[in-house]
């Protein structure tokens, strides 16, 4: 009986020796689209009249819309990336 139990113990220990190695998980970082990571431009005011200030306000509004579009793109990307995880 002792021989049988020592034989079983030897077989059990040798089977643990050949267990497969565990591989570590690879971390994948997701980044937003490059088009959304461009800095926003602030146009410089170079006018001298009230009319020039109106044109400047329109230029600022245009740039604000562009920046809002980029921010919306990042928000959309973040929501979609969260669903994939």
N, C-alpha and C positions, 0 to 999 in steps of 0.2 A: 504494500500500500504506500509506503514511504517512497519507493522508487517511482510509482505511478504519479504521485503528487509532485515530486521533484522534476519529473519529465514534463508534466503539464506546465509547471512554473517556468522551466527553461524555454519551452515553445512559446509561452505567452510573452516572456521578456524579449525573446528574439524577434517576435512579430512587431513589437513596439519600436525596435531599432530601425526598421525599414519603412517607417511611416513617411508619407510625402511631406515635403517642405511647404509651409504656408506662404503664399505670395501676398505682399502688401498691396493694398488698393492704391490705384493711381488717382491723384487729385487733379481734376480738370476744372480750370477756372474759366468762367464765362464772362465776357466783357461786352459792353454795349457796342453798337455799331460805331465805326470811326467817324461817320458823318455827324453823329450826335455829340462828339467830344471836341468839336472845334469851338474856340473861344468866340464870344459875341463881340462884334465891333460896335464902338460908340462913335458915331460921326462927329467930327469937330465943327463947331460953329464958326464960320468965317464971314458971316454977313454983317451988314451995318444998318439995315433998315428993318422996319416992322414986317415987311413982306418976306425978308430973308429969314426972320424968326419963324414965320409960318411954314416955309419950306423946310427949315430945320426940324420943326415938330413932325412934319410928314416923314422925314428921313429917320427920325428916332422911332416913330411908330412902325415903319417898315422893318427896322432892325429888331424891334421888340417882337414882332410877329415871327421873324426868322428864329430868334432865340426860343420863343414859346414852342415852335415846331420841333426844335431839337429836344427841348425838355419833354414834350409829349412823346417823342420817339423813345427816350430813355425810360419814361414811365411805362410805356407799352412793352418795351423789351423786358423790363424788370418783372412785370406781371406775367408775361409769357414764360420767362425763365423760371419763375416760381412754380408754374404749373408742371413743368417738365421734371422737376425734382420730386 
